[in-house]
Amino acid sequence: MNQALRRDADAIISASLRAVLPDEAVRTALDSFRPGGGRTLLVAAGKAAWQMAGAAVEALGRVDGGIVITKYGHVKGDIPGVLCREAGHPVPDENSFSATQEALDLVRGLTEEDTVLFLLSGGGSALFEKPLIPGDELQDITRQLLACGADIVEMNTIRKRLSAVKGGQFAQACAPARVFSVVLSDILGDPLDMIASGPAYPDQSTAEQAAAVAEKYRLSLSPEARALLGRELPRRLDNVTTRITGSVRELCAAAAGQCRSLGYTPVLLTDQLSCEAREAGAFLSAILKTHAGGGRSLAFVAGGETVVHLTGGGLGGRNQELALSAAPGIAGLDGAAVFSVGSDGTDGPTDAAGGYVDGDTLGALSAAGLDVYAVLRENDAYHALQAAGGLVITGATGTNVNDVAVALYRAPEG
């Protein structure tokens, strides 16, 4: 492994994540928060929920009750006046369902004088859920969508119709109280009806689109689930004010800034990357091969969200698979590295945020008896990167604004 490149990669990752932590973003959004004369309740859902709720309570001084629903391992301590619950992601579980019921109980019977501060971040589709079908069937449908490579908009078009809280229905449950929604975006283009399936935003999708997704991926659905796909959800909500804060654009800008400070000339390729993880990794390695040897140190930045089609039973995530897919293309290329991380610090069902490879990685894998193509077929990027020292582990970051991948080329000195 090229230790100098790995140090640069770690510095770029750290700087990028610091720039998109939600604390300051939440405080800024609350500058326009004007609660009514009644109670102020807090409901926070998503992978960044604990961090967002802590910042909000600190800024406001107190709330009259609240609940955080976040991923396992993401609660870092108590928040005054707020219950903290952990639940399943990316597949909802019984803790998702019970915690969401607690949130619904909290907002029941409110008046026009009351206010619900609703803090939403990516991952909320699994974490904030009251299904209209049996929980085990919802889990099965979620797994089907994940396995077939459906993108987040397609997944949420389906999931919101199988739910009692998504697609604006949570805001309806809060009425006549006012809802002030602060949203940390993890979807390209920031579509508010799709981030965490839009519990407090009017639905922009249609029943016809939901049926088309089910047909496209040939989803196995019960008659009850298929009938629910025909539901039309709220098209208008009069009790909601929404503020969006934080996005993948900021993540990419921070990565580019740190690359520049380390002596690379940054090039932003896109902040709307949306393709197969393996294709993205191969493409970034091809870019490095084109530009290597030109005498300049370059950094190519791409933000967004790739997808993985599951073909095996291994362990990994889209960022690890992207990085590993770049290893064959840059094998033996001195000064070249590719890394990709999820801003929430957890890539798929693993403890890694993503992966790192350089010109030495393929050789290290071969020495360990690993065939990178066989590993990719098995979707086992985690163990391969672990063997090559290429896992990127940050721990839960408290934010979630999608992923960033960087291809580095360090020109030789002199």
C-alpha positions in Angstrom: 0.0 0.0 0.0 1.1 3.5 -0.8 1.1 5.0 2.7 1.5 8.6 1.5 -1.6 8.3 -0.7 -3.5 6.6 2.1 -2.7 9.5 4.4 -4.0 11.9 1.8 -7.2 9.9 1.4 -7.8 9.8 5.1 -7.3 13.6 5.3 -9.7 14.2 2.4 -12.3 12.0 4.0 -12.0 13.6 7.4 -12.3 17.2 6.0 -15.3 16.2 3.8 -17.2 14.7 6.7 -16.5 17.6 9.1 -18.0 20.0 6.5 -21.4 18.2 6.4 -22.0 17.5 10.1 -25.5 18.7 10.8 -25.0 20.8 14.0 -24.4 24.1 12.3 -26.9 23.3 9.5 -29.7 22.6 12.0 -28.9 25.8 14.0 -29.1 27.8 10.8 -32.4 26.2 9.8 -33.8 27.0 13.2 -33.2 30.8 12.7 -36.6 30.9 11.1 -38.3 28.6 13.5 -41.3 30.3 15.2 -43.2 27.8 17.5 -46.8 28.5 18.5 -48.1 29.3 21.9 -48.6 25.7 22.9 -46.3 22.7 23.2 -43.1 22.2 21.1 -42.5 18.5 20.4 -39.5 17.0 18.6 -39.5 14.0 16.3 -36.2 13.0 14.6 -35.9 10.1 12.2 -32.9 8.9 10.1 -29.3 8.0 10.4 -28.4 11.6 11.4 -31.4 11.9 13.8 -29.5 11.8 17.1 -27.0 14.5 16.0 -29.7 16.7 14.6 -31.9 16.4 17.7 -29.0 17.2 20.0 -28.2 20.3 18.0 -31.9 21.4 18.0 -32.4 20.9 21.7 -29.2 22.8 22.4 -30.3 25.7 20.2 -33.8 25.9 21.6 -32.9 25.3 25.2 -35.7 22.7 25.7 -38.6 20.9 24.1 -41.8 19.6 25.7 -41.2 16.0 24.6 -39.6 14.2 21.8 -38.3 11.0 20.2 -35.2 10.1 18.1 -35.4 7.0 15.8 -32.0 6.1 14.4 -29.9 3.2 13.3 -28.3 0.8 15.7 -25.1 2.1 17.2 -26.0 5.8 16.3 -27.2 7.0 19.7 -24.2 8.5 21.5 -25.9 9.6 24.8 -29.0 11.1 26.4 -30.8 14.2 25.0 -32.8 16.2 27.6 -36.5 15.6 27.2 -36.1 13.2 24.3 -36.5 9.4 24.1 -33.8 7.8 22.0 -34.6 4.6 20.0 -32.5 2.5 17.7 -33.9 0.4 14.9 -33.2 -1.6 11.7 -31.7 -0.2 8.6 -31.7 -0.8 5.6 -34.5 -3.3 6.4 -37.1 -2.1 8.9 -37.6 -4.3 12.0 -39.9 -4.5 15.0 -38.0 -1.7 16.7 -38.7 0.5 13.7 -42.4 -0.2 14.0 -42.7 0.2 17.7 -40.6 3.5 17.8 -42.7 5.0 15.0 -45.9 4.1 17.0 -44.3 6.0 19.9 -43.9 9.0 17.7 -47.5 8.8 16.5 -48.7 8.5 20.1 -46.6 11.6 21.0 -48.3 13.8 18.3 -51.8 12.5 18.9 -54.4 15.1 20.0 -52.4 18.2 19.3 -54.0 21.7 18.8 -53.4 24.5 16.4 -51.2 26.2 19.1 -48.8 23.2 19.2 -45.7 22.7 17.0 -43.9 19.6 15.9 -40.2 20.1 15.0 -39.6 17.2 12.6 -35.9 16.5 11.8 -35.4 14.1 8.9 -32.4 12.5 7.3 -31.5 9.6 5.0 -32.4 6.2 6.3 -35.7 7.3 7.6 -37.6 5.1 5.1 -36.6 2.0 7.1 -36.4 3.6 10.5 -39.6 5.6 10.5 -42.3 3.1 9.5 -45.8 1.9 10.4 -46.6 -0.7 7.7 -50.1 -1.4 6.3 -49.0 -5.0 5.6 -47.5 -7.5 8.0 -44.0 -6.5 9.0 -42.3 -9.6 7.7 -43.8 -9.0 4.2 -42.6 -5.4 4.2 -39.1 -6.7 5.2 -39.3 -9.2 2.3 -40.3 -6.4 -0.2 -37.5 -4.2 1.0 -35.0 -7.0 0.5 -36.3 -7.6 -3.0 -35.8 -4.0 -3.9 -32.3 -3.9 -2.5 -31.3 -7.1 -4.2 -32.6 -6.1 -7.7 -30.7 -2.8 -7.6 -33.7 -0.4 -7.5 -32.6 3.2 -6.9 -33.8 5.1 -3.9 -36.6 6.9 -5.7 -38.0 3.6 -7.1 -37.8 2.0 -3.6 -39.6 4.9 -1.9 -42.3 5.1 -4.6 -43.2 1.6 -3.5 -42.6 1.9 0.2 -44.6 5.0 0.8 -47.8 3.3 -0.4 -47.3 0.4 2.0 -47.0 2.8 5.0 -49.2 4.8 7.3 -46.6 7.5 7.9 -44.8 8.1 4.6 -45.9 10.3 1.7 -47.2 13.2 3.8 -49.2 11.0 6.2 -47.2 11.8 9.3 -47.9 15.5 8.8 -51.6 14.7 8.5 -51.3 12.8 11.8 -49.9 15.9 13.5 -52.7 18.2 12.2 -54.0 20.7 13.2 -50.6 21.4 14.8 -47.9 23.1 12.7 -45.0 21.0 11.5 -41.6 22.6 11.0 -39.5 20.1 9.0 -35.7 20.3 8.7 -34.4 17.9 6.1 -30.8 16.7 5.6 -30.8 15.5 2.0 -29.3 12.1 0.9 -31.0 11.9 -2.6 -29.7 13.4 -5.8 -31.5 16.7 -6.6 -33.0 16.9 -3.1 -36.6 15.7 -3.9 -38.4 16.4 -0.7 -41.1 13.8 -1.3 -38.5 11.0 -1.6 -36.1 11.8 1.2 -37.0 9.2 3.8 -40.1 8.7 1.7 -41.4 12.2 2.6 -43.4 11.7 5.8 -44.1 15.5 6.0 -44.2 16.4 2.3 -46.9 16.1 -0.4 -46.5 13.1 -2.6 -45.2 13.8 -6.1 -45.3 10.2 -7.4 -48.3 8.3 -8.7 -49.9 4.9 -8.3 -49.1 4.2 -11.9 -45.4 4.8 -11.3 -45.5 2.4 -8.3 -47.1 -0.2 -10.5 -44.4 0.3 -13.1 -41.6 -0.2 -10.6 -43.3 -3.4 -9.3 -43.5 -4.7 -12.9 -40.0 -3.6 -13.8 -38.4 -5.6 -11.0 -41.1 -8.4 -11.0 -41.6 -7.9 -7.3 -43.3 -10.8 -5.5 -46.3 -9.1 -3.8 -49.3 -10.3 -1.9 -52.7 -9.3 -3.3 -53.0 -6.9 -0.3 -49.7 -5.2 -1.1 -50.5 -5.0 -4.8 -53.8 -3.3 -4.0 -52.1 -0.8 -1.7 -49.8 0.3 -4.6 -53.0 1.9 -6.1 -53.3 4.3 -3.2 -53.0 8.1 -4.0 -51.3 10.0 -1.1 -51.7 13.6 0.0 -51.1 16.1 -2.8 -51.3 19.1 -0.5 -50.3 19.8 3.2 -51.3 23.1 4.7 -49.7 22.7 8.1 -46.0 22.1 7.1 -43.0 24.4 6.6 -39.9 22.7 5.2 -36.2 23.8 5.3 -33.7 21.7 3.5 -30.1 21.7 4.8 -27.0 19.8 3.8 -26.4 17.9 0.5 -23.9 15.9 -1.5 -22.9 19.1 -3.2 -21.3 20.4 0.0 -19.6 17.0 0.6 -18.0 17.2 -2.9 -17.0 20.8 -2.4 -15.3 20.0 0.9 -13.5 17.1 -0.7 -12.3 19.2 -3.6 -11.1 21.9 -1.1 -9.0 19.5 0.9 -7.5 18.0 -2.3 -6.4 21.4 -3.3 -4.8 22.1 0.1 -2.8 18.8 -0.3 -1.4 19.9 -3.7 -3.9 18.2 -6.1 -5.8 20.1 -8.8 -9.4 19.0 -8.1 -11.8 18.3 -10.9 -15.5 17.8 -10.0 -16.8 15.1 -12.3 -20.4 15.1 -11.0 -22.4 15.5 -7.8 -25.2 13.3 -9.3 -23.4 9.9 -9.8 -26.0 7.2 -10.3 -24.9 3.9 -11.8 -23.6 0.5 -10.9 -20.9 0.7 -8.2 -18.6 -1.6 -10.4 -19.1 0.7 -13.4 -18.2 3.8 -11.4 -15.0 2.1 -10.0 -13.9 1.0 -13.5 -14.6 4.4 -14.9 -12.6 6.2 -12.2 -9.6 3.9 -12.8 -9.8 4.6 -16.6 -9.7 8.3 -15.9 -6.5 7.9 -13.9 -4.9 5.8 -16.6 -5.6 8.6 -19.1 -4.2 11.4 -17.0 -1.2 9.6 -15.3 2.2 10.8 -16.4 1.0 14.2 -17.4 3.2 15.9 -14.7 0.3 17.2 -12.6 -1.2 15.9 -9.4 -4.9 15.6 -10.0 -8.0 14.6 -7.9 -11.3 13.6 -9.7 -14.3 14.0 -7.4 -17.7 12.3 -7.9 -20.6 12.4 -5.5 -23.9 10.7 -5.5 -25.2 7.2 -4.9 -24.4 4.0 -6.8 -26.3 0.7 -6.7 -25.2 -2.9 -6.4 -27.0 -5.9 -8.0 -26.5 -8.8 -5.5 -25.1 -11.9 -7.2 -23.5 -13.5 -4.2 -23.8 -13.9 -0.4 -20.7 -11.9 0.7 -20.3 -8.9 2.9 -19.9 -5.3 1.6 -21.5 -2.1 0.5 -21.7 0.0 -2.6 -18.7 2.2 -1.6 -16.5 -0.8 -0.9 -17.6 -2.4 -4.2 -16.8 0.8 -6.1 -13.3 1.0 -4.7 -12.5 -2.7 -5.2 -13.7 -2.5 -8.8 -11.1 0.2 -9.5 -8.2 -2.0 -8.3 -7.6 -4.0 -11.6 -7.6 -0.8 -13.6 -4.9 1.0 -11.6 -2.8 -2.1 -10.8 0.9 -1.2 -10.9 0.1 2.4 -11.6 2.4 4.4 -9.3 0.8 7.3 -7.5 -2.8 6.3 -8.3 -5.5 5.6 -5.7 -9.3 5.4 -5.7 -11.5 5.6 -2.6 -15.2 6.0 -1.8 -17.1 6.5 1.4 -20.6 7.0 2.7 -21.0 10.2 4.6 -23.0 8.4 7.4 -20.0 6.2 8.2 -21.7 2.9 7.5 -21.6 1.3 4.1 -24.2 -1.4 3.7 -24.5 -3.8 6.6 -20.9 -3.3 7.7 -18.8 -1.3 10.2 -16.9 0.3 7.3 -17.7 3.7 5.7 -16.1 2.5 2.4 -13.0 1.4 0.8 -9.5 2.5 -0.5 -7.4 0.9 -3.3 -4.2 1.9 -5.0 -1.7 0.5 -7.5 -0.5 -2.1 -5.0 -3.9 -3.5 -4.0 -4.4 -6.0 -6.7 -1.0 -7.5 -6.0 -1.8 -7.7 -2.3 -5.0 -9.5 -3.0 -3.3 -12.0 -5.4 -0.7 -12.7 -2.7 -3.5 -13.4 -0.3 -5.0 -15.9 -2.8 -8.0 -13.7 -3.7 -9.3 -13.2 -7.3 -10.9 -9.8 -7.4 -13.4 -10.8 -10.0 -14.6 -13.8 -8.0 -14.8 -11.5 -4.9 -17.0 -9.1 -6.8 -19.3 -11.8 -8.1 -19.7 -12.9 -4.5 -20.3 -9.3 -3.4 -17.6 -9.8 -0.7 -15.7 -6.6 -1.0 -15.4 -6.1 2.8 -13.3 -9.2 3.4 -11.1 -8.5 0.4 -10.4 -4.9 1.4 -9.8 -6.0 4.9 -7.1 -8.4 3.7 -5.5 -5.6 1.7 -5.7 -3.0 4.5 -8.2 -1.0 2.3 -11.2 -0.6 4.6 -12.1 2.9 5.6 -13.6 2.9 9.1 -14.9 6.2 10.5 -17.6 5.1 12.9 -21.1 6.6 12.8 -20.6 10.3 11.8 -24.0 11.7 12.7 -24.7 13.0 9.2 -26.0 11.5 5.9 -25.7 13.4 2.6 -24.8 10.5 0.3 -21.4 9.3 -0.9 -18.2 10.8 -2.3 -15.6 9.0 -4.4 -12.2 10.4 -5.3 -9.6 9.2 -7.8 -6.1 10.6 -6.9 -3.0 10.8 -9.0 0.2 12.1 -7.3 2.8 13.1 -9.9 6.4 12.2 -9.0 8.4 15.0 -7.6 11.1 16.5 -9.7 
